[in-house]
Every structure is written in C-alpha cells, then in structure tokens.
Amino acid sequence: MNISGPFKDPVKVGQPKQWYLSYFAPKFNADGTIVVGENGVPVLKRHRPCYETKAKAEADKLRIAEQHSTTGSGMFLFDRSAAEDFEAARKIVGEGTTMAELARF
C-alpha cells in the first residue's frame, strides 16, 4: 500500500485539520466482502483522512499501513504473503482452473 502525503489542503488553510494523507484500499460490501470488478480485480476506494498538524499525519502513516497489511476473520488470515502465494499459484495453474479445484487436487 502506498500512503502518500502529508499534503496541505489549499481550501482548508487556516482551518483545523488542514493536512491530509491519500491512499487507496479495497472497497467492501455491507457483509464485509471485497467488491470485485468485472475483470476479477478488487475495486479500490480512495481514502483521505485529515489531520490538525503535519506531524500527526506523519505519525498516523504507520498505523494505517499496519491496519491494512492484515485482514480476515476467524481462522482465515489474509496478508501480503498470502496474496503473493495466491498469485504464484494462479500463474502455475493457469486461468482455466479455479482455486477450489486446485485445493481438491
């Protein structure tokens, strides 16, 4: 995940919370599943949290990165290494086979 900023919002100069970060993260449905586009790629949503000072924005970068590096529920945990494993398996198996078929094999 690439978190860019902090940037100073020219519209909010002189107001509280005039600094912001910008990053993209997957968009979620109401049931907590990731929204997937027609091409099978997750749909991304832009996030732009605002902060009172530049220092607070810099300090929050690490928290945001940690929050989005791991996601999942129950016994299943999906993180960056799991995503890399999934992509490697997808390249080996090819496009015609589903992951469920691969797991059964």
C-alpha positions in Angstrom: 0.0 0.0 0.0 1.3 3.4 -0.9 0.3 6.1 1.5 1.2 9.5 0.1 1.4 12.8 1.9 1.0 14.6 4.1 -0.3 17.3 1.9 -1.7 20.7 2.9 -5.2 21.3 1.5 -5.3 24.8 0.0 -9.0 25.0 0.5 -8.7 24.5 4.3 -5.8 26.9 5.0 -6.4 28.5 8.4 -9.0 25.9 9.4 -8.5 22.9 11.7 -7.5 19.6 10.1 -5.9 21.2 7.0 -3.3 18.3 6.4 -4.3 15.1 4.7 -2.9 11.7 3.6 -4.1 9.9 0.5 -4.2 6.2 -0.2 -6.3 3.6 -1.9 -7.7 0.5 -0.2 -10.2 -2.2 -1.4 -13.9 -1.3 -1.2 -16.1 -3.6 0.9 -19.7 -4.7 0.6 -22.1 -4.4 3.6 -21.4 -8.1 4.6 -17.6 -7.4 4.7 -16.6 -9.0 1.5 -14.4 -7.1 -1.0 -16.1 -5.7 -4.1 -14.6 -7.3 -7.2 -14.9 -5.7 -10.6 -15.8 -7.4 -13.9 -12.1 -8.3 -14.6 -11.8 -10.1 -11.2 -9.7 -7.3 -9.7 -10.8 -5.7 -6.4 -12.4 -2.3 -6.7 -10.3 0.4 -4.9 -11.7 3.3 -2.9 -9.7 6.5 -2.2 -9.3 7.4 1.5 -8.2 10.9 2.5 -8.1 11.3 6.3 -7.5 14.8 7.6 -5.2 16.0 10.5 -4.6 19.1 12.5 -0.8 19.1 12.0 1.7 17.7 9.6 3.4 15.8 12.4 0.1 14.0 13.3 -0.4 13.0 9.7 3.2 11.6 9.5 2.7 9.7 12.8 -0.6 8.1 11.5 1.1 6.6 8.4 2.4 3.6 10.3 -0.9 2.8 11.9 -2.7 2.9 8.6 -0.1 0.6 7.0 -0.4 -1.9 9.8 -4.2 -1.8 9.8 -4.3 -2.6 6.1 -1.5 -5.1 5.9 -3.6 -7.9 7.6 -7.2 -8.6 7.2 -9.5 -11.5 7.7 -11.7 -13.2 10.3 -11.9 -16.3 12.3 -9.2 -18.9 11.4 -8.5 -17.4 8.0 -5.9 -14.7 7.8 -5.1 -12.9 4.5 -2.0 -10.8 4.4 0.6 -9.7 1.8 2.4 -13.0 1.8 -0.8 -15.0 1.3 -1.6 -12.7 -1.6 1.8 -13.4 -3.2 1.3 -17.1 -2.7 -2.1 -16.9 -4.3 -0.7 -15.0 -7.4 2.2 -17.6 -7.7 -0.3 -20.5 -7.6 -2.5 -18.8 -10.1 0.5 -18.4 -12.5 1.4 -22.1 -12.2 -2.2 -23.5 -12.6 -3.3 -21.1 -15.3 -6.5 -19.2 -15.9 -8.8 -22.2 -16.6 -8.6 -23.8 -13.2 -10.3 -22.4 -10.0 -8.6 -22.4 -6.7 -11.2 -24.8 -5.3 -10.3 -27.4 -7.9 -6.6 -26.9 -7.1 -7.3 -27.4 -3.4 -9.3 -30.6 -4.1 -6.4 -32.0 -6.2 
